[in-house]
């Protein structure tokens, strides 16, 4: 198993456009919106992968770094600490459980930070990175 990292930051209200967030939509591959199900990130074009990891600790470090980039823009006080999030991620990822963090930001924006297991136990999508290899 390995993990692919994804991020999206945009207008939070845009997430209500659920049609574009489902793989059955013809707009899904080109839509910048995050999918409804975490595993469906793997059905997006491989260019959407921000990073890939073979080791849990590297994946956790990346999650922490991305979280740090948006932390000062949170609209509400942090309720789950970064340390708690990382503890959960370190437990979940090796067991094949996707990690996706979402936070409202100031100005009605929303940030999604995801680490998606590949292969994925919840969706049948092939590895997007391997599909593009020669």
C-alpha positions as CSV (number, residue, x, y, z in Angstrom):
1,X,0.0,0.0,0.0
2,X,1.0,3.6,-0.6
3,X,-0.7,6.9,-0.2
4,X,-1.6,9.8,-2.5
5,X,-1.9,13.4,-1.2
6,X,-4.6,15.8,-2.4
7,X,-5.6,19.4,-1.4
8,X,-8.4,21.7,-2.4
9,X,-9.0,25.2,-1.1
10,X,-11.9,27.2,-2.5
11,X,-15.2,28.8,-1.8
12,X,-16.9,26.6,0.7
13,X,-20.4,27.1,-0.8
14,X,-19.1,25.5,-4.0
15,X,-19.0,22.1,-2.2
16,X,-22.8,22.1,-2.5
17,X,-22.4,21.3,-6.2
18,X,-22.6,17.6,-5.5
19,X,-23.0,16.5,-9.1
20,X,-19.5,17.5,-10.0
21,X,-18.2,15.7,-6.9
22,X,-19.4,12.3,-8.1
23,X,-17.5,10.1,-10.5
24,X,-20.7,9.4,-12.5
25,X,-20.7,13.1,-13.6
26,X,-19.0,13.9,-16.9
27,X,-17.6,17.0,-15.2
28,X,-16.0,15.1,-12.4
29,X,-12.5,14.6,-14.0
30,X,-12.1,18.3,-14.8
31,X,-13.8,19.7,-11.7
32,X,-11.5,21.2,-9.1
33,X,-13.9,20.3,-6.3
34,X,-13.1,17.5,-3.9
35,X,-15.1,14.3,-4.4
36,X,-17.9,13.3,-2.1
37,X,-16.1,10.0,-1.1
38,X,-12.4,10.2,-0.2
39,X,-11.4,7.2,-2.3
40,X,-12.8,8.9,-5.4
41,X,-9.8,11.2,-5.4
42,X,-8.2,8.2,-7.1
43,X,-10.6,8.7,-10.1
44,X,-9.3,12.2,-10.7
45,X,-6.5,12.7,-13.2
46,X,-3.0,11.9,-11.8
47,X,-2.1,15.5,-12.2
48,X,-4.2,16.2,-9.1
49,X,-1.9,14.2,-6.9
50,X,0.2,16.6,-4.9
51,X,2.6,14.0,-3.5
52,X,2.8,10.2,-3.0
53,X,4.3,8.3,0.0
54,X,5.5,4.8,0.8
55,X,6.0,5.5,4.5
56,X,3.4,6.6,7.0
57,X,5.7,9.0,8.8
58,X,6.4,10.9,5.6
59,X,2.7,11.0,4.8
60,X,2.0,12.4,8.4
61,X,4.7,15.0,7.9
62,X,3.2,16.2,4.7
63,X,-0.3,16.4,6.4
64,X,1.2,18.5,9.2
65,X,2.9,20.8,6.7
66,X,-0.3,21.4,4.7
67,X,-2.3,21.9,7.9
68,X,0.2,24.5,8.9
69,X,-0.3,26.4,5.7
70,X,-4.0,27.0,6.5
71,X,-4.1,27.0,10.3
72,X,-3.8,30.8,10.7
73,X,-6.8,31.3,8.4
74,X,-9.3,29.1,10.4
75,X,-12.7,30.7,10.8
76,X,-13.2,29.0,14.1
77,X,-10.9,28.1,17.0
78,X,-9.1,24.7,16.5
79,X,-11.2,22.0,18.2
80,X,-9.0,19.0,17.3
81,X,-5.3,19.7,17.7
82,X,-2.7,18.9,15.1
83,X,-1.2,16.4,17.5
84,X,-4.5,14.6,17.8
85,X,-5.0,14.6,14.1
86,X,-1.6,13.2,13.5
87,X,-2.0,10.5,16.1
88,X,-5.2,9.4,14.4
89,X,-3.6,9.5,10.9
90,X,-0.6,7.4,12.0
91,X,-3.1,4.8,13.3
92,X,-5.5,4.9,10.3
93,X,-3.2,5.0,7.3
94,X,-1.4,1.7,7.8
95,X,-4.8,0.1,8.3
96,X,-6.0,1.3,4.9
97,X,-8.2,4.1,6.2
98,X,-8.1,7.4,4.3
99,X,-7.4,10.6,6.2
100,X,-9.2,13.7,5.1
101,X,-9.2,16.9,7.1
102,X,-11.6,19.8,6.2
103,X,-11.7,23.2,7.8
104,X,-13.7,26.4,7.3
105,X,-11.4,29.3,6.7
106,X,-12.0,33.0,7.0
107,X,-14.1,34.6,4.2
108,X,-16.3,31.6,3.6
109,X,-13.4,29.5,2.1
110,X,-12.9,25.8,2.9
111,X,-9.7,23.7,2.9
112,X,-9.5,20.0,2.3
113,X,-6.3,18.1,3.0
114,X,-6.4,14.4,2.1
115,X,-4.2,11.3,2.2
116,X,-5.8,8.5,0.3
117,X,-4.9,4.9,0.5
118,X,-3.9,3.1,-2.7
119,X,-5.2,0.5,-3.4
120,X,-8.3,1.7,-1.7
121,X,-10.7,-0.7,0.2
122,X,-13.8,1.4,-0.5
123,X,-13.5,2.1,-4.2
124,X,-12.3,0.0,-7.2
125,X,-10.3,2.8,-8.9
126,X,-6.9,1.8,-10.2
127,X,-3.8,3.7,-9.0
128,X,-3.9,7.0,-11.0
129,X,-0.1,7.3,-10.8
130,X,0.6,3.9,-12.2
131,X,-2.0,4.4,-15.0
132,X,0.2,7.2,-16.4
133,X,3.5,5.3,-16.1
134,X,4.9,4.1,-19.5
